């Protein structure tokens, strides 16, 4: 039996191993790229010849495969793990960051192009953004992040105070108003020539809502429903948007401090006068028209004191609204 020769196969195997080692190991050898290219090419050629001539077929196959793998990685893979081989030329990769995405999605605004862009405002670009556009944007943006949970003057007054501050920050004058946007309290009040304590109590008790009015032109205002995030126009306005003249008949305050004083005085008056009314009703049902006993006399003294306190806070309220 003829003994197989291993010369060419062994050489191809050794060259394949060398090219692989050089390729995956970082070496500071001059012209390393050329060395790897030559050893790879020889491994492929000699491996093929060894297989054809049956001179170390197994070794030749391994050398041939190693040569082909390294050759493919060099010229088609474009990158080498660990070493410094010739790189495949590609278009430089752009790092995508939030700032890049924002720049691609949002066009840059230009102040003076007669368009109120999303990043412009009345204070930064008044030639593009009108006061009414700015007020509407503030109301809508505020409504997106705030929920009106309870139909209560204290809740809506807090929201009105927030929106007023945002509007004033943009250089637009604004006031906080209180009243009732469902029934005309002033008309109800004027229909009577005389008013009882109960009438006064109901009048202020029905002032259960707060909103904002913003000055869009000198002495011209637009109402803002801060709990809903929209503008409210007067009945005579030529618009398809919400109209309600009662938003323009409330009591309005120039400062947050004045409005808070009104809220405190209203709360104090309602509590004080509610007690006075209850005591008066109790007197009428239990003591009026009867012999004045010691107990009745003492009760009457307390009732008169409560009525005086109620009258005092009523006058305070009237002073705030004049």
PyMOL commands that set and color helices and strands:
alter all, ss='L'
color gray80, all
select helices_A, chain A and resi 7-24+32-53+57-77+98-105+131-145+153-169+185-190+197-205+245-248+256-286+294-320
alter helices_A, ss='H'
color red, helices_A
select strands_A, chain A and resi 174-179+209-217+220-225+230-232+251-253
alter strands_A, ss='S'
color yellow, strands_A
deselect
rebuild
show_as cartoon
